[in-house]
Amino acid sequence: MTVGVPGGEVVLETSRLLLRPWRVAEAVVQRELWTERDPRVPPHRRIDADGHPTIAELEDSIRTDKVWSTGLLAVERKASRDVIGYCGLFDSGELWDGAASS
């Protein structure tokens, strides 16, 4: 796996995948993925009753680097150059039992 920083952005690369920031043109894909979220996902991370976030809101969040888009990286297949999902790591703010404190 290689890690690059073109333009200061985090990019992770494997032999088959590219994990990278979202592009504005991919807001449609991002919204589609939001609609497929499991019902166990917290409500604030799903499409709400009023249809938010909209494609326009997602485009704006990608453009302005807001949390809806920047918390997760797009997963792109290198061979076909299509986005198939997203991934990311989040700090829960809690220490796990084996954590060393200093």
N, C-alpha and C positions, 0 to 999 in steps of 0.2 A: 504494500500500500504506500502511496506517496501522498504527501501533503503539500499544497502550494498556496501561495498568497498573492495571486494576481490582483493588483489594485487594492491590496489590503484585505481582500475577502478570503475567508477560510474555504478551501476546496480540498476535498479528500477524494482520492482516486484509487480504484482497484483495477484489476484486469478487465472487468466488465462494467463497472459502475463509476459514475461521477456524482459526488455529493457536493452540492454547491448552493449558493443563495438563489432565491427565486428571481425570475425575470418578469417584468410587467406583463408581457404577452402571455404568460402562463397563469394569470389570475383565473381564467376559466377552468383550467385543470385543477388549480388549488381549491376553487369553490366546489367542484365536482367531488373532490376528496373529502371536503367538509360534509357534503350530503351523505356520504357513505359511512360516517363515523358511527361506531357502536353506541347504542343507547346508554351504556354504562359510562361513557365519556361525560364529564361534568357539563351541565347546560351552557355555561359561558364559553365552551369550546365547541359548540355545535351551532347550526343555523337556528336562529330564534324564530318565534312565531311570526314576526314581521319580515322574515326573510333576510336578516342581517347575519353576517356580513354579505353584502352584495358584491358582484364582480367589480363594480366601480370602487367600493370600499377596499377590497383586496388589492386592486391596482394601486390605489393611493397608499396603502400600507406598505406595499413593496417599494414604491417610489420614495417614500419618506422614511423607510427603515423602521416602521412601527412593529410592535410585538407580534401581531398576527402572522407576519411573514418572516420575521427574522429569527424567531424561536426555533424554527425547523428548517432543515436544508432540503432542497429538492433532490430526489434520487432519479438520476437520468441514466438510461441504458446507453452506453457508448456506441454500440453497433447501430442502433436505430435512432439515437438522439431524441428519444421521447421520455417524458417524465412519467414514472410509474408509481411514485409515492413520495413520502417524506420521512425524515428521521431527525432525531435530535436527543440531547440529554438536558435534563433540567435539574437544578439544585432544589431539593425540597425544603432546604433550610434546616433540616433536622440532621443531627449526627447519628450515624449508625452505631450499634453497640461496641464494635471493635475500633472505633475512631480514637486516635490518640489526641489528647488535648495538650496544648503547650501554653 
